[in-house]
């Protein structure tokens, strides 16, 4: 039971990171109706920007960890949001009214561009970083010596995810931008006729999604202590799977799907074979979609006539 509890903690932390990335996927799909396949690489860019900013701050002699992390998260969110805005302007906006596959192919091309750009700019080697947030708590110690531990970085990851999810939920449900997003999700033409700036709303959607991906990149860097140019592809596929599992277009579904994928991977790796953790996650996705085609919290699309 103690081993189960430890893996539950690990799975929730991993699922929180997947959930932050999955929100970006589901936001873009909810408004534009397309999958932003470059979003995983935006997460990778956010991790690299966080690493570079951290090293620059440390090189200046700054030693206060809370101040360093605050500056890192603000800088990485701002620069990564600019990447998200650029992707929308280059890869999506010119093709928005083209045939349906054109924006998807453009996003896939942008994904390869960002991956190879990072490989050329930062090199192909893994970039490690020493532990920044250390320490933790011992929750329980069994008679056979197994210890259930909750590290400070795990607490930071979960609390950051909860706070950002609360802020974003408030943003979507209570602000003018959120109302514009929901209007564009229902009918872009009618929203434009009623005075909604559709182009700006879609751009802000990409910006917010990229900022959340930057936070996920920072959490990944702090939790695993490394970044590399290929991590965006793997995490992006997992987060996209989480968005589909939870119900593409549903924000709570994206977070629920992320937690589900994180728990599936962690428990399968702990009790079975780590080599087949991805097989387990995608197999469960297939089973869920057979019986619930719209995902766990997805809503069936109503065709307008």
Backbone as a ProteinNet text record, in pm:
[ID]
protein_1_A
[PRIMARY]
XXXXXXXXXXXXXXXXXXXXXXXXXXXXXXXXXXXXXXXXXXXXXXXXXXXXXXXXXXXXXXXXXXXXXXXXXXXXXXXXXXXXXXXXXXXXXXXXXXXXXXXXXXXXXXXXXXXXXXXXXXXXXXXXXXXXXXXXXXXXXXXXXXXXXXXXXXXXXXXXXXXXXXXXXXXXXXXXXXXXXXXXXXXXXXXXXXXXXXXXXXXXXXXXXXXXXXXXXXXXXXXXXXXXXXXXXXXXXXXXXXXXXXXXXXXXXXXXXXXXXXXXXXXXXXXXXXXXXXXXXXXXXXXXXXXXXXXXXXXXXXXXX
[TERTIARY]
81.8	0	86.1	197.7	287.6	347.6	383.9	438	333.5	208.3	98.2	82.7	88.6	73.6	185.8	308.1	420.3	402.4	359.2	337.2	218.8	120.7	8.2	56.1	144.2	200.7	278.4	364.3	443.9	354.6	248.1	158.7	83.1	41.2	-30.1	59.9	186.5	279.6	303.8	329.8	350.2	224	107.6	-17	-44.4	1	-15.7	60.3	181.2	259.5	191.2	145.7	73	-53.3	-122.3	-245.2	-222.1	-114.7	-84.3	-60.8	7.9	31.4	-97.7	-178.4	-301.6	-401.2	-399.8	-491.5	-467.5	-340.9	-311.2	-369.8	-360.9	-420.4	-571.7	-636.6	-782.1	-835.3	-760.5	-801.3	-805.1	-697.2	-689.1	-794.9	-813.2	-914.3	-1054.4	-1079.6	-1211.7	-1250.6	-1155.8	-1186.5	-1166	-1053.3	-1020.5	-1069.7	-1083.8	-1123.5	-1008.4	-885.6	-766	-672.9	-589.8	-490.4	-358.6	-305.6	-177.1	-64.7	-16.4	84.1	220.8	236.4	361.6	360.2	250	237.8	338.1	365.4	465	602.7	634.3	764.1	768.1	652.6	645.9	677.9	629.1	665	815.8	877.6	1022.8	1096.5	1048.5	1109.1	1101.3	985.5	970.7	1071	1098.5	1198.5	1337.5	1373.6	1505.7	1517.9	1412.5	1416.9	1429.8	1358.5	1370.2	1512.4	1574.3	1711.4	1809.3	1797.4	1888.3	1872.7	1747.5	1723.7	1779.7	1761.7	1813.7	1966.2	2032.4	2179.5	2228.7	2158.8	2198	2183.5	2075.2	2053.8	2157.5	2188.5	2289.1	2426.4	2457.2	2586.9	2603.2	2491.6	2500.2	2521.2	2516.5	2538.3	2411.2	2295.8	2168.7	2154.5	2123.6	2118.6	1983.3	1895.2	1763.7	1676.8	1652.1	1580.5	1439	1358.8	1224.2	1227	1320.4	1331	1372	1468.1	1513.7	1397.4	1322.7	1213.2	1103.2	1075.2	973.5	1014.4	1140.7	1188.7	1189.6	1233.9	1239.7	1100.7	1002.1	868.4	807.1	832.6	778.3	844.6	977.5	1049.8	1013.8	1010.9	980.6	837.5	742.5	605	594.2	664.2	655.4	716.4	835.1	901.9	831.6	790.3	720.3	585.3	517.3	391.7	415.2	529.5	563.2	580.5	637.6	646.7	506.9	417	280.9	210.5	229.1	169.4	225.8	356.5	420.8	370.5	353.5	302.3	164	79.7	-55.1	-51.2	34.8	40.7	99.5	196.7	264.8	197.8	165.5	121.3	-30.3	-106.2	-250.9	-330.7	-302.4	-388.6	-396	-284.4	-295.8	-375.1	-387.4	-452.8	-585.7	-636.1	-754.5	-876.5	-887	-1001.8	-968.2	-852.4	-814.8	-879.4	-846	-902.8	-850.8	-925.1	-908.9	-771.5	-707.8	-578.7	-463.1	-481.3	-370.7	-312.9	-394.3	-335.2	-266.7	-321.6	-260.3	-122	-111.9	18.1	115.9	65.5	150.6	202.1	114.9	156.3	260.1	242.8	343.2	476.9	473.4	596.7	660.5	579.3	632.3	694.7	636.3	693.1	834.4	853.4	987.3	1083.2	1034.1	1118.6	1167.8	1077.2	1116.2	1210.4	1184.8	1271.8	1413.8	1426.3	1559.2	1626	1546.7	1600.7	1664.2	1595.7	1650.4	1773.3	1771.6	1886.9	2009.2	1990.6	2102.5	2149.7	2054.5	2090	2149.3	2098.3	2139.3	2216.2	2223.2	2293.6	2201.6	2248.8	2166.6	2180.7	2275.4	2295.7	2191	2168	2077.6	2140.4	2061.1	2110.2	2063.8	2155	2115.5	2122.7	2053.8	2059.2	2060.7	2141	2144.5	2011.1	1980.3	1853.5	1840.9	1727.9	1702.1	1617.2	1512.5	1424.2	1449.3	1507.5	1544.4	1461.5	1481	1411.9	1274.5	1209.9	1077.1	1032.7	929.1	867.9	851	870.7	845.7	705.2	617.1	478.1	454.6	528.7	508.6	626.8	661.8	768.1	713.9	716.8	660.9	759.4	712.2	794.9	914.5	898.1	1009.2	1104.4	1085	1178.5	1141	1028.8	988.2	930.3	976.3	939.3	856.8	741.5	661	708.5	759.6	817	739.3	727.3	667.8	770	832.3	937.2	878.5	958.4	913.2	883.7	959.6	935.9	802.5	766.3	635.5	522.4	540.1	440.5	429.5	543.4	544.6	472.1	499.1	436	284.4	235.9	91.4	24.2	82.6	21.9	21.2	130.5	135.6	27.1	8.7	-95.2	-234.1	-261.5	-393.6	-418.8	-318.6	-335.3	-358.4	-278.6	-294.9	-428.5	-471.3	-601.4	-713.3	-702.8	-805	-806.3	-687.5	-679.5	-735.9	-701.3	-747.3	-898.2	-951.7	-1096.5	-1168.4	-1115.1	-1173	-1163	-1050.1	-1031.4	-1134.7	-1159.8	-1252.4	-1397.1	-1431.1	-1571.4	-1614	-1516.4	-1554.9	-1507	-1424.2	-1366.7	-1420.4	-1396.4	-1440	-1368	-1239.6	-1165.4	-1224.1	-1262	-1322.4	-1455	-1535	-1661.6	-1637.2	-1535.6	-1501.3	-1456.2	-1378.7	-1334.4	-1452.4	-1545.4	-1661.4	-1750.3	-1758.1	-1837.1	-1773.7	-1640.8	-1571.2	-1580.7	-1584.4	-1597	-1730.8	-1836.3	-1968.7	-1987.1	-1949.4	-1970.6	-1885.3	-1775.8	-1685.4	-1750.6	-1829.6	-1892.9	-1990.1	-2075.1	-2169.8	-2099.1	-1991.1	-1915.3	-1857	-1805.5	-1751.2	-1860.2	-1979	-2090.7	-2133.8	-2113.5	-2152.2	-2040.4	-1931.1	-1825.4	-1705	-1698.9	-1582.8	-1468.4	-1351	-1232.3	-1181	-1220	-1189.8	-1039.4	-971.3	-826.1	-752.9	-788.9	-722.3	-754.2	-878.3	-917.2	-840.7	-827.9	-754	-605.8	-550.1	-409.7	-388.2	-479.6	-466.5	-480.8	-560.6	-571.2	-437.9	-370.1	-237.5	-138.1	-147.5	-55.6	-72.8	-198.2	-223.1	-180.7	-213.7	-171.6	-20.6	51.6	197.7	252.7	190.3	235.9	219.7	107.5	88.8	190.2	221.8	324.4	460.3	487.9	614.9	624.3	513.3	512.6	535.9	471.4	493.4	639.1	700.6	842.6	931.2	899.9	976.7	957.3	833.1	807.1	881.1	882.3	955	1104.2	1158.4	1300.9	1333.2	1249.3	1275.3	1257.5	1160.1	1128.3	1228.8	1262.5	1352.3	1497	1519.8	1655.1	1725.3	1649.6	1711.3	1610.7	1664.7	1585.6	1665.3	1595.7	1661.5	1567.6	1621.4	1545.8	1432.3	1435.1	1335.4	1223.3	1233.9	1135.3	997.3	990.7	862.1	777.6	842.3	766.6	697.9	774.9	720.4	612.6	645.1	547	425.8	446.9	335.8	238.4	291.3	205	126.3	195.5	126.8	17.5	47.9	-50.1	-166.9	-139.2	-247.1	-337.2	-274.9	-351.5	-437.4	-380.4	-456.3	-575.8	-556.4	-666.8	-777.5	-740.8	-840.8	-910.4	-834.3	-892.4	-992.5	-956.8	-1046.1	-1162.6	-1150.4	-1254	-1199.9	-1157.2	-1093.8	-1192.4	-1147	-1232.9	-1281.9	-1260.4	-1303	-1181.1	-1179.3	-1065.4	-1053	-1160.5	-1147.5	-1111.2	-1161.1	-1127.2	-979.7	-917.4	-774.3	-693.2	-729.5	-657.1	-684	-809.9	-842.2	-768.9	-763.9	-690.5	-542.1	-485.3	-343.9	-315	-400.8	-382.9	-397.4	-492.6	-514.1	-392.1	-338.1	-220.1	-101.1	-82	28.3	16.9	-102.9	-123.5	-106.6	-158.6	-144.7	2.6	77.7	220.5	294.8	267.5	341.7	310.7	184.2	147.8	192.3	182.7	227.8	378.8	453.3	598.4	635	554.6	587.3	554.5	443.6	396.6	420	443.9	463.5	596.9	593.9	718.3	721.8	831.9	842.9	849.6	896.7	907.2	770.8	666.6	534.2	436.6	488.2	398.1	319.7	384.1	312.9	206.5	236.4	137.9	15.7	36.6	-74.9	-159.8	-94.5	-167.6	-252.9	-194.4	-269.3	-375.8	-351.9	-453.8	-576.8	-554	-667.4	-739.4	-664.1	-726.1	-820	-773.7	-855.8	-983.4	-970.3	-1087.3	-1187.6	-1137.2	-1226.9	-1299.6	-1228.7	-1290.5	-1390.5	-1372.2	-1470.1	-1605.2	-1602.8	-1728.5	-1771.4	-1676	-1707.3	-1633.3	-1688.7	-1616.8	-1574.5	-1644.5	-1608.2	-1513.6	-1465.6	-1377.6	-1455.6	-1382.1	-1444.4	-1540.9	-1502.8	-1587.1	-1624.8	-1600	-1629.6	-1778.6	-1817.5	-1956.9	-1968.3	-2071.4	-2089.6	-2114.4	-2052.8	-2068.8	-2208.2	-2267.4	-2398.1	-2375.3	-2416.4	-2393.5	-2494.4	-2444.7	-2530.6	-2587.9	-2717.6	-2784.2	-2855.1
-119.9	0	126.2	120.1	234.8	259.8	153.3	166.1	226.8	183.1	237.4	387.1	429.8	571.7	655	603	676.4	691.5	586.6	595.6	686.7	692.4	784	928.8	961.4	1096.5	1126.5	1032.7	1053.2	1071.1	990.3	998.4	1130	1181.2	1308.6	1423.6	1417.8	1523.3	1519.1	1399.5	1386.3	1425.9	1384.7	1420.4	1569.9	1638.9	1785	1852.7	1804.5	1861.5	1832.9	1709.1	1676	1761.3	1783.8	1860.8	2004.5	2066.9	2204.2	2214.3	2114.7	2116.5	2087.3	1994.3	1954.1	2069	2160.7	2274.6	2357.5	2373.3	2448	2381.2	2248.5	2175.8	2197.9	2181	2185.4	2325.7	2428.4	2566.8	2598.2	2564.7	2594.1	2516.5	2389.6	2311	2366.1	2410.5	2459.5	2582.2	2667.1	2792	2779.3	2723.7	2716.4	2586.4	2482.5	2352.7	2276.5	2315.1	2249.9	2211.7	2112.8	2070.1	2141.8	2208.2	2276	2176.9	2108.8	2005.7	2063.2	2194.1	2255.6	2288.7	2259.4	2301	2227.9	2100.5	2029.3	2091.4	2143.9	2209.2	2345.6	2411.2	2533.9	2504.6	2392.3	2346	2327	2267.3	2247	2380.9	2475.4	2608.5	2675.9	2660.8	2718.5	2661.6	2531.8	2471.8	2526.5	2543.7	2598.7	2744.2	2822.8	2962.7	2971.9	2885.5	2883.2	2848.9	2750.4	2712.2	2825.9	2889.1	2999	3115.5	3149.8	3259.6	3227.3	3102.9	3061.1	3073.7	3026.6	3033.6	3177.8	3263.3	3404.9	3472.1	3443.4	3503.6	3455.2	3324.6	3270.7	3331	3353.3	3409.9	3554.4	3623.8	3761.1	3766.4	3650.7	3646.2	3641.4	3634.7	3626.9	3487.9	3482.6	3353.4	3325	3422.1	3401.4	3316.2	3192	3098.1	3145.8	3195.7	3242.6	3354.9	3448	3559.6	3507.3	3415.2	3357.3	3287.2	3206.9	3133.2	3226.2	3332.9	3428.1	3495.3	3538.2	3601.9	3502.2	3380.1	3277.8	3248.8	3234.2	3199.2	3313.4	3438.1	3552.8	3568.6	3555.2	3570.3	3457.9	3334.6	3221.8	3230.3	3272.7	3287.8	3395.7	3507.2	3617.8	3580.4	3523	3490.6	3375.8	3275	3162	3205	3298.1	3351.9	3420.1	3485.5	3547.1	3441.1	3327.4	3215.6	3168.2	3156.6	3114.2	3210.9	3340	3442.6	3432.5	3409.9	3399.2	3277.2	3165	3044.5	3070.1	3139.2	3166.9	3256.9	3357.8	3450.4	3386	3296.9	3239	3111	3021	2886.6	2872.2	2957.9	2938.1	3046.5	3172.8	3279	3283.4	3269.5	3274.4	3157.2	3046.4	2926.3	2897	2993.7	2968.5	2933.4	2994.6	2970.9	2878.9	2812.2	2716.7	2582.2	2480	2348.5	2298.1	2208.1	2175.1	2119.6	2048.4	1987.3	2086.6	2199.1	2292.5	2345.7	2396.9	2443.5	2332.8	2211.4	2100.3	2068.7	2063.7	2038.5	2151.2	2274.3	2388.2	2379.4	2336.8	2322.8	2212.2	2102.1	1994.7	2045.4	2122.8	2182.5	2275.5	2356.2	2445.4	2366.4	2250.2	2164.9	2120.4	2078.1	2037.1	2155.8	2273.3	2392.3	2423	2420.8	2451.3	2345.4	2218.6	2111.5	2126.9	2146.7	2158.4	2291	2394.5	2523.2	2508.2	2437.9	2416.2	2326.6	2227.6	2138.1	2213.7	2301.2	2378.5	2483.2	2550.7	2659.9	2610.5	2498.4	2452.1	2320.7	2256.3	2130	2012.4	1894	1773.6	1707.1	1750.1	1686	1730.7	1644.2	1678.2	1787	1886.6	1998.3	1978.7	1936.6	1914.8	2044.6	2046.4	2158	2099.7	2155.1	2101.7	2124.8	2045.3	2062.5	2204.1	2265.2	2402	2401	2321.6	2308.9	2172.2	2171.1	2045.4	2027.1	1912.9	1884.1	1825.4	1787.9	1729.7	1678.5	1597.2	1548	1397	1333.7	1190.3	1171.3	1115.4	1100.2	974.8	867.8	743.1	651.5	575.1	475.3	341.7	244	113.1	31.8	-82.3	-167.7	-224.3	-243.5	-299.8	-192.1	-68	38.7	123.3	92.4	173.3	306	414	548.1	616.8	670	752.6	896.7	951	1085.6	1179.2	1301.5	1409.3	1521.6	1538.4	1638.1	1776.9	1877.8	2016.2	2049.5	1994.1	2023.5	1963.6	1847.7	1790.4	1880.1	1935.4	2028.5	2151.4	2203.6	2322.9	2295.5	2179.9	2146.7	2139.8	2069.7	2052.5	2185.1	2262.6	2390.7	2487.3	2490.7	2577.4	2540	2411.2	2365.3	2406.4	2387.8	2422.6	2572.5	2653.8	2799.3	2846.1	2795.6	2836.3	2791	2670.6	2623.4	2710.5	2752.5	2840.5	2976.1	3031.8	3161.9	3152.9	3046.8	3034.1	3009.8	2932.6	2912.1	3043.5	3125.1	3258.4	3343.1	3336.5	3414.6	3378.9	3249.4	3206	3236.4	3225.5	3235.9	3375.4	3462.1	3588.7	3713.7	3702.7	3821	3838.5	3958.5	3987.3	3897.1	3873.3	3784.8	3644.6	3597	3465.1	3456.5	3561.8	3563.1	3564.1	3639	3639.9	3501.3	3433.2	3297.8	3204.1	3210.6	3121.5	3155.9	3285	3324.4	3272.5	3285	3234	3082.8	3016.6	2871	2828.2	2904.5	2868.2	2903.8	3026.6	3069.7	3193.5	3176.7	3288.5	3398.2	3360.1	3460.3	3546.9	3483.8	3559.5	3643.2	3588.5	3665.1	3791.4	3780.5	3897.2	3999.9	3954.2	4046	4120.1	4059.1	4120.8	4203	4223.2	4312.4	4246.3	4114.9	4045.5	4047.6	4085.9	4083.2	3939.1	3866.3	3723	3699.9	3777.4	3758.6	3777.7	3884.3	3908.7	3798.7	3751.8	3647	3518.1	3481.3	3359.4	3375.7	3493.2	3517.8	3507.6	3563.5	3556.5	3413.5	3333.3	3192.1	3121.9	3146	3087.7	3141.2	3268.9	3330	3266.8	3252.1	3194.6	3047.9	2973.6	2833.9	2818.2	2906	2901.5	2937.4	3033.4	3070.8	2955.1	2883.4	2765.5	2656.8	2640.8	2543.4	2582.2	2714.2	2759.5	2721.7	2737.4	2696.8	2546.4	2469.3	2324.1	2291.8	2365.7	2344.2	2371.9	2478.3	2508.9	2400.9	2354.9	2249.5	2120.6	2089.8	1971.8	1987	2104.9	2130	2114.7	2170.1	2163.4	2020.7	1948.3	1814.8	1709.8	1712.3	1611.4	1659.7	1789.6	1841.9	1840.2	1839.7	1839	1883.6	1926.4	1955.5	1908.2	1875.6	1843.3	1880.6	1885.2	1936.4	1844	1717.8	1620.4	1599.6	1662	1634.3	1688.1	1788	1843.4	1746.6	1662.1	1566.5	1463.4	1404.2	1299.1	1355.8	1465.9	1524.7	1577	1629.2	1679.4	1569.5	1453.7	1340.5	1294.6	1289.1	1247.3	1348	1477.7	1579.4	1580.2	1558.7	1549.7	1429.8	1318.1	1200.6	1232.5	1308.4	1346.4	1433.6	1527.4	1613.8	1533.4	1435.7	1351.7	1262.2	1207.1	1119.7	1195.1	1316.5	1394.3	1454.5	1467.3	1529.8	1655.8	1647.4	1760.6	1877.2	1993.9	2110.8	2139.2	2046.4	2063.8	2092.4	2207.7	2242.9	2150.4	2125.5	2026.4	1888.4	1855.7	1727	1715.5	1826.2	1824.9	1795	1859.5	1834.1	1693.5	1648.6	1512.1	1409.3	1432.9	1342.2	1340.5	1457.4	1462.6	1382.5	1397.6	1320.4	1171.2	1136.1	994.1	934.2	1006.1	954.9	944.1	1045	1039.5	923.1	897.2	785.1	650.6	639.7	513.5	481.3	580.1	557.2	520.1	591.6	568.8	431.3	396.3	267.7	151.2	167.8	59.6	39.9	150	139.6	77.5	104.3	55	-92.3	-136.9	-272.1	-368.9	-316.8	-404.4	-372.6	-333.5	-307.8	-162.3	-95	45.6	61.9	-42.8	-32.9	-25	-74.3	-80	21	122.8	220.2	298.9	330.2	402.7	314.8	186.2	92.7	88.5	86.6	82.8	209.2	325.7	452	460.9	426.6	436.7	327.7	213	107.4	150.4	211.4	260.1	372.7	457.4	562.2	501.7	397.3	332.5	274.6	208.3	148.5	255.5	365.9	473.8	533.9	555.8	618.4	525.2	394	300.8	318	330.7	340.8	485.9	579.8	722.1	800.6	809	868.7	1014.1	1087.4	1227.7	1243.2	1134.7	1143	1143.9	1159.2	1149.3	1264	1387.1	1503.3	1579.7	1522.2	1590.9	1596	1695.5	1709.9	1675.4	1604.1	1575.6	1704.1	1712.8	1831.5	1834.4	1953.9	1974.8	2044.3	1980.5	2036.4	2147.8	2264.7	2379.8	2366.6	2390.8	2383.4	2515.6
0	0	0	71.8	74	-64	-131.2	-266.1	-360	-344.1	-424.3	-399.8	-274.9	-241.6	-302.3	-300.3	-359	-509.3	-575.6	-719.7	-752.4	-665	-685	-683.4	-591.4	-585.3	-712.2	-754.4	-875	-997.7	-1006.5	-1121	-1127.1	-1013.3	-1010.3	-1053.9	-1014.5	-1054.8	-1205.4	-1258.8	-1402.6	-1479.2	-1429.2	-1494.7	-1493.7	-1389.7	-1385.2	-1497.9	-1526.8	-1636.8	-1769.8	-1789.7	-1912.4	-1926.3	-1815.5	-1819.9	-1862.5	-1815.1	-1855.2	-2005.9	-2061.3	-2206.4	-2280.6	-2229.1	-2297.1	-2306.4	-2209.4	-2213.4	-2339.3	-2379.1	-2500.9	-2624.7	-2630.6	-2743.1	-2749.4	-2635.3	-2634.6	-2655	-2613	-2637.4	-2785.8	-2855.1	-2998.5	-3074.6	-3038.2	-3108	-3082.3	-2959.6	-2926.5	-3006.3	-3042.2	-3111.9	-3262.4	-3304.3	-3446.8	-3509	-3426.4	-3479.7	-3540.9	-3510	-3562.8	-3447.7	-3472.5	-3373.7	-3401.7	-3300.1	-3313.5	-3282.2	-3385.6	-3364.2	-3326.9	-3332	-3289.2	-3139.8	-3072.8	-2933.1	-2843	-2870.7	-2792.1	-2803.9	-2921.8	-2940.4	-2872.6	-2858.6	-2780.3	-2634.3	-2584.7	-2449.5	-2437.2	-2538.7	-2538.1	-2540.5	-2622.9	-2628.4	-2491.6	-2424.6	-2291.8	-2192.6	-2202.2	-2115	-2139.7	-2266.5	-2299	-2254	-2274.7	-2232.4	-2080.5	-2009.2	-1863.5	-1821	-1887.4	-1854.3	-1881.1	-1997.1	-2032.2	-1934.7	-1902.8	-1808.8	-1671.3	-1627.5	-1497.5	-1493.2	-1597.9	-1599.8	-1604.9	-1678.7	-1684.8	-1548.2	-1478.1	-1346.3	-1245.8	-1250.4	-1159.2	-1188.5	-1317.1	-1354	-1307	-1283.5	-1233.1	-1082.8	-1015.8	-871.9	-790.3	-854.7	-781.8	-720.6	-592.6	-522.8	-458	-452.1	-389.2	-482.4	-443.6	-530.2	-564	-467.4	-504.6	-607	-591.9	-687.7	-824.7	-826.5	-953.5	-1024.3	-950.5	-1012.8	-1062.1	-987.1	-1031.2	-1161.6	-1168.7	-1291.8	-1407	-1380.1	-1484.9	-1541.3	-1453.9	-1501.6	-1580.6	-1539.5	-1613.1	-1749.1	-1752	-1878.3	-1975	-1925.6	-2014.2	-2066.3	-1983.3	-2029.6	-2136.2	-2115.2	-2210.1	-2345.7	-2344.4	-2470.8	-2541.4	-2465.6	-2527.4	-2582.1	-2514.7	-2567.1	-2701.2	-2716.2	-2844.8	-2953.3	-2917.5	-3012.1	-3052.4	-2954.6	-2986	-3079.3	-3053.6	-3140.8	-3282.3	-3293.7	-3425.1	-3500.9	-3430.8	-3495.4	-3553.1	-3476.7	-3525.4	-3648.5	-3647.5	-3760.6	-3885.1	-3868.1	-3984	-4032.3	-3937.8	-3976.5	-3986	-3917.1	-3911.4	-3982.3	-3952.4	-4004.4	-4156.3	-4229.2	-4375.9	-4434.1	-4358	-4409.7	-4340.2	-4264.5	-4183.7	-4269.1	-4386	-4472.3	-4589.4	-4579.7	-4683.2	-4652.9	-4731.9	-4704.3	-4570.6	-4509.9	-4367.8	-4331.5	-4423.6	-4392	-4398.7	-4465.3	-4485.8	-4353.6	-4258.9	-4133.1	-4054	-4060	-3987.4	-4044.4	-4176.5	-4239.3	-4209.4	-4208.8	-4176.7	-4033.3	-3939.3	-3799.7	-3783.4	-3856.9	-3852.2	-3903.5	-4012	-4063.3	-3962.3	-3893	-3790.2	-3676.3	-3646	-3541.7	-3578.2	-3703	-3747.2	-3747	-3784	-3784	-3642.5	-3544	-3406.4	-3349.6	-3382.4	-3333.4	-3386.4	-3516.4	-3575.4	-3540.8	-3523.5	-3478.2	-3339.9	-3249.7	-3115.6	-3118.8	-3207.2	-3217.4	-3267.4	-3364.6	-3418.1	-3317.4	-3251.7	-3161.5	-3029.9	-2976.8	-2845.2	-2846.7	-2961.9	-2969.9	-2939.8	-2975.4	-2961.7	-2825.3	-2745.9	-2616.1	-2515.4	-2417.1	-2307.6	-2221.8	-2185.6	-2103.6	-1959.1	-1870.4	-1730.6	-1650.3	-1539.6	-1446.2	-1305	-1215.1	-1078.2	-1008	-906.4	-834.2	-778.7	-806.8	-761.5	-635	-635.6	-518.8	-456.8	-341.4	-275.8	-148	-86.9	38.7	15.9	125.1	116.5	251.6	248.5	370.9	364	476.6	488.2	543	461.1	501.4	584.8	551.4	625.3	600.5	700.7	687.1	734.4	644.2	676.6	760	804.1	889.5	814.7	680.7	604.2	552.8	595.3	560.7	441.1	374.4	258.3	307.4	245.9	289.9	181.6	220.8	129.7	143.4	34.7	37.6	-53.8	-10.1	-89.9	-96	-213.4	-226.8	-245.7	-216	-232.1	-377.5	-470.4	-611.7	-655.6	-600.1	-632.5	-582.5	-465	-411.2	-499.6	-543.3	-628.3	-759.9	-820.1	-948.5	-934.7	-832.1	-814.8	-780.9	-689.7	-651.6	-769.7	-845.7	-963.8	-1063.3	-1085.2	-1177.9	-1130.4	-1001.9	-947.9	-958.9	-924.4	-930.1	-1073.7	-1166.9	-1306.9	-1363.4	-1326.6	-1373.6	-1319.4	-1192.7	-1134.4	-1203.7	-1227.8	-1295.5	-1435.7	-1506	-1643.7	-1649.7	-1555.2	-1549.2	-1526.6	-1436.2	-1414.1	-1540.3	-1609.1	-1730.1	-1836.3	-1854.3	-1958.7	-1921.7	-1794.4	-1754.2	-1710.5	-1673	-1610.2	-1683.4	-1781.9	-1846.1	-1987.6	-2041.8	-2177.9	-2278	-2255.9	-2345.6	-2343.2	-2224.8	-2215	-2289	-2278.5	-2352.4	-2503.2	-2544.9	-2687.7	-2733.6	-2649.8	-2684	-2700.1	-2606.7	-2613.4	-2732.3	-2765.8	-2882.7	-3011.4	-3022.1	-3141.5	-3151	-3035.5	-3035.6	-3094.8	-3066.2	-3115.3	-3262.4	-3299.5	-3438.6	-3464.6	-3538.8	-3563	-3646.8	-3745.5	-3831.8	-3752.1	-3673	-3592.4	-3486.9	-3428.5	-3329.8	-3393.1	-3515.7	-3584.3	-3613.8	-3649.9	-3677.3	-3550.9	-3435.5	-3308.7	-3247	-3321.3	-3275.1	-3212.2	-3212.6	-3156.1	-3256.9	-3210.8	-3296.3	-3299.7	-3403.2	-3410.1	-3420.7	-3504.2	-3520.3	-3388.4	-3316	-3187.5	-3087	-3085.7	-2991.3	-3017.3	-3144.9	-3178.5	-3143.7	-3171.6	-3136.5	-2985.8	-2906.9	-2761.9	-2711.6	-2781.5	-2744.5	-2760	-2871.9	-2892.7	-2789.9	-2757.6	-2661.1	-2523.1	-2477.8	-2345.4	-2341.5	-2448.2	-2453.2	-2448.3	-2519.5	-2518.7	-2381	-2313.2	-2179.4	-2081	-2090.9	-2005.8	-2039.3	-2168.2	-2208.1	-2152	-2144.5	-2086.5	-1939.9	-1866.8	-1726.2	-1714.6	-1802.8	-1802.4	-1832.4	-1925	-1955.5	-1835.5	-1760.9	-1640.4	-1534.8	-1516.9	-1418.3	-1456.2	-1585	-1633.5	-1603.8	-1628.9	-1603.2	-1455.6	-1369	-1225.9	-1172.5	-1228.3	-1175.8	-1222.5	-1351	-1407.2	-1416.2	-1408.3	-1408.3	-1542.2	-1651.8	-1784.9	-1890.2	-2002.5	-2122.1	-2243	-2352.2	-2477	-2590.6	-2710.8	-2824.1	-2866.8	-2824	-2869	-2767.4	-2651.2	-2546.6	-2584	-2670.2	-2709.3	-2788.2	-2868.6	-2949.3	-2860.5	-2769.4	-2683.1	-2591.2	-2522	-2430.4	-2506	-2626.5	-2705.8	-2744	-2783.8	-2817.8	-2695.2	-2579.4	-2457.5	-2419.5	-2430.2	-2394.6	-2492.1	-2620.6	-2718.7	-2687.9	-2650.7	-2609.3	-2487.8	-2393.1	-2274.2	-2310.6	-2404.8	-2447	-2513	-2595.3	-2661.7	-2559.2	-2466.2	-2364.4	-2277.8	-2237.5	-2153.1	-2228.4	-2359.9	-2440.9	-2503.8	-2629	-2694.6	-2699.1	-2656.1	-2647.3	-2506.8	-2413.1	-2274.6	-2187.7	-2119.7	-2034.7	-1913.5	-1838.2	-1729.6	-1782.7	-1902.2	-1961.9	-1993.6	-2037.9	-2067.9	-1942.5	-1831.7	-1707.5	-1656.5	-1664.9	-1622.7	-1708.2	-1839.6	-1927	-1896.2	-1865.9	-1828.8	-1703.4	-1602.6	-1479.6	-1505.9	-1592.2	-1623.2	-1692.9	-1793.1	-1863.9	-1769.5	-1684.5	-1588.4	-1493	-1443.2	-1350.2	-1420.6	-1542.7	-1617.2	-1639.5	-1687.7	-1714.3	-1586.7	-1478.8	-1354.7	-1295.6	-1287.9	-1229	-1316.5	-1448.7	-1536.1	-1522.5	-1516.2	-1500.6	-1366.3	-1264.8	-1130.7	-1113	-1172.3	-1145.7	-1260.8	-1380.2	-1494.3	-1561.1	-1688.7	-1761.3	-1807.3	-1776.6	-1814.7	-1966.4	-2037	-2183	-2250.7	-2183.6	-2245	-2183.5	-2116.4	-2053.4	-2157.8	-2272.2	-2377.7	-2441.8	-2456.9	-2511	-2421.3	-2290.2	-2195.9	-2206.8	-2213.5	-2219.2	-2345.2	-2460.3	-2585.3	-2596.3	-2537	-2538.2	-2459.3	-2344	-2264.5	-2337.8	-2408.6	-2489.6	-2593.5	-2661.2	-2764.1	-2703.3	-2589.2	-2524.6	-2483.9	-2426.7	-2384	-2503.3	-2614.5	-2730.3	-2799.3	-2784.6	-2841.7	-2773.5	-2640.5	-2565.8	-2542.6	-2545	-2526.2	-2634.1	-2754.3	-2868.3	-2846.8	-2761.1	-2737.3	-2618.8	-2560.5	-2445.4	-2314.5	-2205	-2072.8	-2045.8	-2081.1	-2053.4	-2180.2	-2297	-2421.1	-2450.5	-2527.7	-2568.9	-2717.6	-2757.1	-2900.2	-2978.9	-3096.8	-3178.8	-3240.9	-3237.4	-3299.8	-3432.3	-3537.6	-3671.2	-3697.7	-3739.2	-3767.1	-3907.7	-3919	-4049.1	-4076.3
[MASK]
+++++++++++++++++++++++++++++++++++++++++++++++++++++++++++++++++++++++++++++++++++++++++++++++++++++++++++++++++++++++++++++++++++++++++++++++++++++++++++++++++++++++++++++++++++++++++++++++++++++++++++++++++++++++++++++++++++++++++++++++++++++++++++++++++++++++++++++++++++++++++++++++++++++++++++++++++

